[in-house]
Amino acid sequence: MQPRATLSINPVEYREFQEFLQQACGILLGSGKEYLVSSRLSALLAEQDIDGLGGLLRTLKAPGGQGLKVRVIDAMTTNETFWYRDVSHFELLRQKIFPELEKRPGGAMRIWSAACSSGQEPYNLSMTVEEYLGASRNGYNRSVEILATDISTRMLEQARSGIYCGVAADRGLTSEQSRRFFVPKRDCLEVLPEIRRRVHFRELNLTSSFAVLGRFDVIFCRNVLIYFSHDLKRDIINRMAQVLNPGGYLFLGSTESINQLSDRFEMRVDSGGIAYRLKD
């Protein structure tokens, strides 16, 4: 196999690509990341027979470049995730927040997994629902719907399949969880149908409107805001507040904070996890 060629990038092209990426999906690509652009786009440029980053930018601006734009965003989006990432969030949800939300009147409880990547997070949310239902003494009187969104069509396709192979199959899972929530499929694991039924996937750019999604009781938006500018972070958080029901909960990544982004939430620390409750 021939080694992949390194993409040559001059400063002007890099600045233009930074602007393209921020306008297209909100990602703020810092200085000194030329190696990242090269490693993620070299194969795509070779496949499309495009000469360098300058040629790519010209092609993206030309009529009919939308399909290529989607593939470039796909390639540049960080998609690493694993099962039960920040497990304390799921414990807080199961032990404290679900019992609280169950007492509220209304129809289905709705949960949004924003930037769901390859689907581990929304399926973990459905598994947490299943665990809560199994432990509930009085039964659960509200159905649960989980919406999972991502900008990457490639990741959404993988997530919808519910099939995970190699390291992705069991990274973060206990053997008991593997047995309980999956069925073996050759050398892979497939999420059980009863877990998958609660989860619905759709493409969404977080820079676009959330109004079409409806309202939610819980939103998970973890480990994605770090890629955005401060102003865009604040805009996303405040638009999420608008689609949260009063008293609803927002989860961010364990290294992320809502400080200086919004005053519409109050922090809740319990079961080893942190969530942000929308003020009534």
N, C-alpha and C positions, 0 to 999 in steps of 0.2 A: 504494500500500500504506500502511495506517495505521501510524504508529509504535507500537511496543509500549509499553503503559502501564507506568509504574514502580510496583512493588509497595510500598505503604506498610506499614512494619513498626515496631511500638512495642517498647520494651525488654523488656516482659514476654513478648510473643509470640516475640521473638528468643531469649530464654533458654530458653523451652519448646521451640522448634525445635532449638536446640543439644542439649538433652537427648534429644530424639527421635532425632536423627541419630546421636548417640554410642551410644545403646542399640540402634539398628537395624542399624548397620554398623560401629561403632567409630570413625568419623571424628570428630575433635575440631575443631569449627568455632570458630575464635578470635573475639575481639571485633572489631568494626569491619568485619564481612564481610556486612553487610546488603545491600550492592550486589550481591554474588555470589548471594545467595539470590534477590534480585529478578530478576536477569538470567536465572537458570536456571529459575525456577518461574513467571514471569509468564505465559508462553504456555500452560503446563499448566493453571494456574488459570482462565485465560480459556476454554480448551477445555472444562473441566469445569464452568464457570459457578459457581466457588467464590469467595466474597467474602473476599479477603485471606488473610493467613497464619493468622489466628485461625480462619477458616472451614476452612482446610485441616487444621489440627490437630484440630478437632472432627470432621471427616470421617474422618480417619485413625483416630480412637479409636472410631468407630461400627462396628457389625457390617458386614462386607462390605468393609472398607477395605483388604484385603490387596493387591488389584490396584493400587490407587492408591499404596500404600506402595512397591511395587516400582518404579513409575514415578518417584516422588519420589527414591528412592535412585539410580535411573538418571540422573536429571537432575543430581543433586548430585555424582556421582562424576566426578572428573577423568580424562579418557580420552585425553589427548594422548600420542602415541607416534610413532615412526618406525622405519624399517629400520635394523638394526645400531646401535641406540643403545648407547653405550659399547662400541665395536667391540673394544676390548682384551679384554673378557670372552670374546668368541667366539674370539679368537685364543688365549687361555689355555686354553680348553676344547679347541680343536682340536690345539694343539701339545703340550700337556703332560698335561691331565687325561684325555682320551680314551685316549691310549696307556697311561696308568696303569690306568684302569678296565678296559681290554681284557684285561689280564693276570689279572684276578680271576676266580675260578670263579663259576658261577651262570648263570641264565637271561638274560632280556632286561635290558639296561640301561634304567633308567627315569629320566626327567627330568620335573620338574614346573615349569611356568611359572605362577607364582601371580600373580594380578591381571594377566592377559594382555591386557586391553583389546581392541583390534580385531584382535589376532592376529599382529602383526608379529614379536613376540618368539618365540613357539613356532615359527612358520614359519622364522625365522632360525636357530633351534636345529636344525631339520630340515635346512636348507641347510648348516649347519656339519657335521652328520653326513655329508651327501652329499659335501662336500669332503674330509672325512677318509677316507671310503671310497674315493674316487677316488685319493687319494694313498697308500693303504695297499698295501704291496708284497706282504704275505702274506695279504691278505684279512682280513675282520673276522668273528670267530666268535661275536659276540653281536648279536642283533637289538636295535633301539632303539625304545622307546615313549616318546612325549611326551604328558603330560597338561597341558592348559591350562585354567585356571579363572579365573572372574571373577564378581563380584557382579552385573554389568550384563547382563541378558538381551538388551538391544539390541546391546551390543557383541559378545556371543557369537554372535548371529545374523549380524552382519556378518563376524565372523571365520570362521565355518563356511563362508560363501560362497566365501572365498578370492579375492574380486574386489576390486580397489582402483582407485579413480579419482581424477583430479585430483592435488592435491599428495600425497595418501596413496599414489599409485601408485609414485612414484619418489623420495620424500624419503629420502635416505640410501643409495640404491642407485647402484652404478656401472652403466655401460651394459653391461658384461660380465655382471654379476649379473642384470640385467633380461633379457638374452638367454638366460642359462643356466637360470634358475629360473622363468620366467614365459612365458605365451603371450599375445600381444596379443588383446584382446577389445574391438572397437570402439575407444573412446578410453580403455580401462582395461587393466589387467594382471591376469591370472588365474594363481594359483600352480599349478605343474604337479602332476598327480595323484600322482606318486611322492614329492613333498615333502609333500603333504597327507596321504597315507596314514599317516604316522607319528604324526600329531597327532590327539588326541581332546579335545573340549571338553566342559566341564560347569560348571554354575552352582555357585558356592561362596562363602559369606561367610567371611572369614578369622577371624571371631570364633567360628565353629562348629568342631566336631571334625574332625580330619584323619584319624582312624583308618580311615574308610571308603575312603581313597584308596590304601592299601597303602604299600609302602616304596619309597624312591627312592635313586638314586646321586648325583643332582645336583638342587638346587632353585634356581631363579631367583626371587627376591622383591625386585624392584628398584623403587625410587622410589614405594613405597606406604606404608612404615612411617612416613614423615614426617607422615602425616595422623592418626596414632594417639597416644594418651597413652603416657607412658613405661611404665606398668604393662602396657598392652596390647601394646606392642612386645615387652617381655620375655616375655610369655606366648606370643605368636606364635612368636618365635624358639625358645623352649624346646620348644614343641609340634612345630615343624619338626625339631628335633634328634631327637625321638622317632621320626619317620618316615624319617629318613635312615639308610642303612646305615652301619656303622662305616667311617670313612675317607671318607665321602661329603662332597660339597662344597655350600656355600651361597654364592650370589652376591647381594650387595646393590647398591643404586645407588652410583654413584661418589662421591656426597656423603654417603652413609650409613655408619655405623660400628656395629660390634657391641659396642664398649666399654660397660661398665656394663649390658649386657643379658644376657650369658651368658658363662660361663667354660668352656663345653663345646667351644669351637672354637679352632683355631690359625690365624693369618693365613698365607696363602701369596701371595707377590708374584712374578709371573713374566710374561713376554711383555707387559709394560706394564699388566697387569691385577691385580686383587686378588680373591681368593676366601677363604672360610673353611672349613677342613677340620675335620670332626667328629673329635674325639680318639678314638683306639681304646680 
